[in-house]
Amino acid sequence: MSVYRDRKMENLFVFKYLLELKKHDLEKREIYNIQNHKIEELMKCAYHIPIYRKKFEAVGAVPEDFHCREDLVKFPVLTKSEIKEWITAELKRNPEKYQNYHVYTTSGSTGTPLKLCASPRENAYFAANWLRIAMENGVNPLLDQTMALKDPAIVAKGKDSILQKLGILRRHKVSFLAEGKVIAEEINRVRPDFLYAHRTKLMQTVEYARHKHIKLRHPKAYASISETLTNQSIRFFRKYLGNRLFTSYGSMETGACTFTRIGNIRKHIVTNDTHVINIVDEKNQLANKGRMLITNLFLHEFPIINYDIEDGAEIIRKNGVEYLTNIQGRMNDWITLEDGRKYDYHPFYAATENLEELLSFRVIQNNYHEVELELVADPAREINKEFLEKEITEKLEKVIADYDMKYHFIWKSEIEADSTGKLRFIVNRMKEGSS
């Protein structure tokens, strides 16, 4: 069947794949049997792709050497720069071949925008997996109204399909460039049953509602995706959007590959029938805590195998099934000391997470001995800023010890997104070359 016809039938493929995925119990050991079979099929396909053939040859391997996720650790790591060079070049060489494929570009929040490509069937699998995740949290994707933040180009096209006009798969799209005011107004106008967006945009939305004393519609379920949630942001979201919060981790390159359940948003269930996530140490050996290497199991034309997403996590185990916790985004952001020590966001998170007077924070390093802490206080509470600053400083000095570090506290009404449109916990201006 031609790619053009596949594109026309994409919604049917979504239903087909959703029915397939719903049969799988992600919290049973048997899920790894499905995963192993898909790994074998994926590696056979990858062997015929030049960029991957070189990786096989580099380690003296063939597809028959890979049967399970542990075997993938033997395979070379895929980097962002490799994806960028490979896919961009292929699209330039064969524009006609890919005219009915989905071609999209990542936001470049890590400084490396990537052009990606998926066939209509692969794109349908992305959608089916996300619908399965929503269903795991009580959403009925057929009848419930979904509201999502999307690329402005997608929003501009925005005509309802025949199914949507019949009240099936109703999806309301809002530009991910929209301000919190617009998103809040759309939530109350559309009254979605299910809402999902990056943490940054949800925070901007509830910040607007707080400033304007607006009561937001509470969806049946809503998801904060891709960015780490602090205790402060969790409390804030639940206050303005209700208790039906869950979260999901993934990227544009990989698709959603983990999710939590409402009520337990720390334990991430991996969609092991669509992805492999291996946790490795600095030597790329399996570990209980470290970097995530992600493999997508249904992308065969432009496979993503052993992709170093540059984020980290820890493993917990129960009844033979592995879950992820403490997923850390943007591991490239560190506080760097002159003696070579590095600290990620955890010391700062630990120093503030139990302070209910705080809504959010950001850490900015300008030089080796000065750090700015931007803090947003809950206006509904009476606070003693001097006392809080002293408490935070004392906690940090116990972790970042034996070092002359000055902490400058800046109290703000809100934390502004940076030039990428996202909120980072740590901004190292020394690394950015601005000091």
N, C-alpha and C positions, 0 to 999 in steps of 0.2 A: 504493500500500500504506500502511496506517495506521501511525502512530508506535507504537501499541501492539503491532502485529504485528512491526514492526522490532525492538522491544525484546525480544520473545520469540526472535527469530532472530539476535540480536546475535553469538553465537559463529560462526554461519555467515558473517556478514559479515567477521568477523576473518580467517577462512580465505581468503575471496575476495580481500580486500585484501592479505593477506600474499603470496599467489601473484602478485598484480599487482606488488607492490613488489620481490619477489625477482628479477623479470626485469630490473630496472634496474641497470646498473653505475654506481655513484656516483662512480667515479674516471675516467670517460670524458667527453669534451666533449659527447657526445650527450645527457647528462643535462640540459643546459640547454635542449634542444629540448622535452623533457617539461615542464620548469619554465616555459618561455615560454607553452606552451599553457595550463597551469593558471593562470598569471597573467591571461591574457586572459579566461578563464572566471570567475575570482574577481572581477575588476573589473566585469564585466557584472552579476553578482549584487549586489555592493556598491552599485552605482549606485541600486538601488531601496530602499535602507535609509536612512531620514532622516539619521542621524548622518553617514553617508558621502556622501550626496547634497550635504550642506553643504560637505564637504571638497572634493568635485569642483568645486563652484561657487566655492569660495574661491580656487582656482587657475585657474579658467576651463578646466577639463578635462572630457573625456568618456571613457568606457571605452576607446574606440578609440585613445586616446593612450598606452595602456599595453600593451607587448608583451614586455618583458623586465625583469629585475631592476633594471637601470640606470634604466629609466623610473620606477620606484617612488620614486626620490629626489625627483622632482617633486611627489609626493603629500604632504600634510600628515602630521605625526607624530601617532601615537595615544599618549595618556598613560594612566597608571593611573587618574587621577581620572575621565577620560572613560569608561573601561570600567566603573568602579564606578557612575557615575550612570546610564549607558545601560542596562546589563543589569539592575541592581536595579529600575529603573523599569519596564522591559518585563515582568519577571517578576511584579511587583505588578499590572500592568494585565491580564495574561492568564494567571492561575494555572492555569486548566483546560487551556489550550493546551499548557503545558509539563509537565503532570503525569507524562508518560512519558519526559521528557528526563532527562539526567543533569545535576543541579544540584549544584555543589560550591563550596566556599569555600577560598581560598588561606590559608596560615598567617599572612599579615600580617607576615612577618619584616622587611619594609621600612617597617612602620608603616601600611600601607594594605591591609587585608584586602579581597579582591575576591570577588564572587559571579560565578560563571561558569556557562555553560549549553551543552550539546552534545546533538545528537540521537543516537539509538542508533547510526546509521551513522557519524556523526562520531566517536563514542566508540570504535567498532570500529576506525576508522582510527588513532586514537591507539594502541590496543593493537597493531595490526598493525605499525605502524612500530617500536614498541619490541621486538616479537618479531623483526623483521628485524635490528635492531641486535644483539640477543643472538645470533642465528644467525651474524652476521658475526664473532662471537667464539667460535664453536664450540659454542654451545648448541643442543640439539635441543628446541625448545619443546613438541613433541608428547609426548616420552617422558621428558625430564628433569624433575626436581623443582625448582621455583622457590620461593624464599623471599623475601618482600618485606615492607617496613614500610608499613602502610597506615593510613588514618584509622580510629580506634577504632570508629566507626559501621559501617564496612565489615567490619571484623574481627568485630564482634558478629553480623552476619548469617550469616557464614561457613559455610553449608552447601555441600557438594560438589555439583557438577552431575553429570548422568549420565555425561558424558564423563570427568570427573575420577575418578569411581568406577571407570571402566574403565581408569584409568592414563594418560589422555590430558590434556594441559594441566594437570598437577598444580601447584597453587599454594598454598603455605602462607603465610598472612598473620599478621603480628605487628603490634601497635599501635605507631605511631611515637612514642607516649608511653612505651613500655617502657624500663626501665633496662637498662644494659649487661649486668647479671647475667642478666636474663630472655632477652635476645637471644642471649647466649653459650650459655645452656642449651638454647635452641631450636635453635641451629645444630648442636649436638652430638646433640640428640635426633632432629631431622628429617633431618639429614645431607643438606642440599640440594646439588643439582648446580650450581645457579646462585643467587647471592645478590646483591641490590642494595639500597642504602640511601644516604642522605646521608652525606657524610664525617663529620659530627658524630656520627651514631649508630654508624658503624663505629669511630670513634675511642673512643667510650665503651665499646664492646664489647671491643675489644682491650685497652683500659686495664684493664678488669675481669679479663680473662684474664691479663694481666701481673701484677696485684696478687695474684691467687689461684693463680698458677702452673698455669693450666688450658691444656691443649692443645686448640686449636680444630680442628674438621674443615676441611680445605682443599677448597673447592668446585672443580668443573671450571672455573668462571669466576665472577668477582664484579666488581661495578661500584660505584664511588663516583660518585654523581650530583650534579650542580648546584653543588657547592661546590669551590673551587679546591684542588688538592692541592699541598702543599709536598714538597720532597725528604724531609724528616723523616717526614711522614705516609706517603709511599710506602714508605720503608724499614720503617716500623712495621707497615703492613698486610701487606707481603710476608713479614715475619718470622712473623706470627701467622696469616695466612690463605692464604699461599702466593703464588706468582709470577703466577697467572693473573688479574691485575688489569687492568681497563680503566675508562674513565670516559666519562661522557656529560653534555652540557650541555642545559639546557632549563628550563622553568618550568611551573607549573600552567596558566598562561594559554596557552602556546604548544605544550606537549608537548615531548618530546625532539626536538632538532633537530641535534645533532652527536653524534659518538662517536669514540672512539679505538680502536685495535686493541691487543690484548695484545702487549706488547713495545715499543710506541711510543705512550706515553700523553701525548705533548705535541702531536702533530699531529691536529687534530680534522677529521674528515670531515663535511661538511655534508650532511644528507639533502635534497638540492636538488630531489627530486621531491615533497617534502611541505612544504618551507619555503624562504623566501628570507632570507638574512642579508646585509644591506648594512652596511659599516663606514663611518661618517661622522665628519667633524670637527665643531668647535663651530658651524660655519655650516651643518651638515647636508649637506655636500658629500662625495662619495665620497672615501675616504682609505684608506691602507694600515694605519693605526692609529687607533683611536678608539672611539666608541660603536657598539653593535650595534643596528640597527633590524631587527626580526624580523617576517616575514609568514608566517602559516600559510596553506597553499594548499588545505586541504580543509575548513576551517570556513567555510560559506557562510551559515548562519543568523545567527550572531553572529561575523562575520569579525574577525580580528586582523590589521590591515594597518599596516605601518610602526610597529610597537609599540616604543616606547623602553623597553627592559628595564632601563636604567640600569646596564648592565654594559658592559665593553669587551673588545676583542680586537685581534689583529693578523692580517694576511693573509700567507700564503706561497703561491707559485704553482709548479705543476709540470705540464708538458705541457698547458697550457691550462685546467687545473682549479685552483680556489682552495680552500685549506684555511685553517683558523683555528688560531692558536696564542696562547699567553699570554692566555687568556680570564681576565678579571678580574671577580670578583663584587663586589657592593656598592661601586660607585664613589662612593656618597654618603658613605663613610667616609674622611676625610682627616685628616692632621695639619696644623693650620693655624698659621702663624707670624704674629706681630704685624705684620710688614711686608707681609702679603698672600700670601706664598708658601704653596703647598699641596703635600703629599706623600701619595701613596697608600701601599699596603703594600710596594711594591717595594724601597725602600731597606732596610727592616727584614728583608725576605725575603732580600735579597742579603747582608746582614750576618750571617745565621744559617744559610743553606741548606747550606753546606759543613761545618758543625760537627756531626759525627756524634754528639757527646756529647749533643746536644739532640733531644728528641722533638717538642716543639711550643712555640709561643710566642704571646703576644698583646700588643698595644700599646695602652695607655690614656693618653689626653691629658686632663689635669685643668685646665690653664691654658696660656697661651702659652709658658711657659718650663720646664715640667716634664712629663716623660713617664715612665710606668711601663712596664717591660718584664717581663711575667710569663713565666717560663721553666720548662720541665719537662725535667729531665735524665734520661738513660738510666741507670737504677739498676744496669745490668750493667757500667757503665764507671766507672773512677775519673776524677774530674774536678777541675779546679782552677777553682773558681768565680771567684776574683779575676782569674785570667788570662783567662777567657772574657769576663767583664764588660769588661775593658780592651780586648780585641780587638774586641768588638762596638761599644763606644763610639768607638774610633778609626775604624772603618769608617763609622759614621754621621756623624762629624764631617767626613769628607771629602765627604759628599754634602750634608748639611744644614750648610753651611759659613757662617762669618762670622755666627754667631748664638749667643746665650747660651741653650743648652738643657741642662737637667740631666736625666740618665737615672737612674732609680731601678730597681734590679733586685730582682725578687721571685721567689724560687725556690719552686715549688709541686710537689705530687705529680701534679696534673692541672689542666687548664684547664676550668673549669666553663662550661656553656652559659649564655647570658644569658637574660633573661626571655622572649625569643621562642623559646627552645629550640634556638638555633643558635649556633655559634662564629664570631665575627667576628675577623679579623686585627687590625682597628683599631676601637677604641671611642673616639669623640670625645665626652667628657662635656660639653664646652662646648656642642656642638651640641644635646645632649640636655637642656640647661638645668639640669644638676644641679650646676653650680658657678658 
